[in-house]
Amino acid sequence: MVERLLIVGLGSIGARHARLARELLPGVQLVVLRHRGCPEKNAPGVDYCVTGMDEALSYRPQAAVIANPATHHLETALPLARAGVHLLVEKPISGATQGVAELIELCRTQGVTLMTGYNLRFLPSLRRFRELLEEKRVGRVLSVRAEIGQFLPACPRRLRWAAVCYWNSATRSTTCAGCSARSNG
């Protein structure tokens, strides 16, 4: 059972993880790492807020949810993996491919579980689409674009229900991009 959990980032996704962690693990010590500073009063369910990696590691987290901007995922995940902290990294695992192989190998050698939070892969319509592709019922696919509506309250009004997904037939994977929680508008 997880006794100490670190959540990196406290935007809409990080706050959701904090709320769910508190509901599912009522006795867990919940620490949030925010690089932009901590609020005067902690978010509901959060025990401690810290602003640096060394301070976060001083709480000896057993697991961490990385929900800060994707461009900072690797710089956050690597020191946590080195410390033996199990990781759930929100999608995408990084803003670039450089460094991802290092993280995967580090987690493998450290015995750290590395997971990517990507709930759209379970969307029934996308699962059915993948089945049709695997059954070759739609012929040779050269390109796919799928638009999926999803409420994203931190996005500008005009983009709140937008997400775009692409099927990559070479890797047999779907990649979705939505609005960044840091967008203004």
NORRA-V479400 format. One record per helix or strand of 2 or more residues. SS is the DSSP state (alpha for helix, beta for strand). FROM is the first residue (numbers start at 0). TO is the last residue. If there is no record, write none. Layout:
# NORRA-V479400
ss = <SS,SS>
from = <FROM,FROM>
to = <TO,TO>
This chain:
# NORRA-V479400
ss = <beta,alpha,beta,beta,alpha,beta,alpha,beta,alpha,beta,alpha,alpha,beta,alpha,beta,beta>
from = <3,11,28,47,52,62,69,85,99,113,118,123,144,156,162,172>
to = <7,23,32,49,57,65,81,89,109,116,121,133,146,158,167,177>
